[in-house]
Amino acid sequence: MLFDIRTIVGALLGCYGVIVLVTGLVYDSAEQEAKTGGVDVNLWAGIGMLIASAVFIAWVVLRPVQVPPAPPETEKPSE
């Protein structure tokens, strides 16, 4: 499960989502809101990344990778 690409993408989105969310909560100025039309983009982008991260992690947990069993080795006839 650790080396599944969904786990890595979910973890990265989660880390970036937390950083952007905290930035949106702490560093919000009137100048930035004027640029975006009164919307706190960092806050909403952080929330969106955290939701996407939760979807990826849930996908990993609910549908884990199924590794097929190795086929039995056939013996070669000795000469």
Buried (B, 14 or more C-beta within 10 A) or exposed (E): EEEBEBBEBBBEBBEBBBEBBEBBEEEBEEEBEEEEEEEBBBBBBBBBBBEBBBEBBEBBEEEEEEEEEEEEEEEEEEE
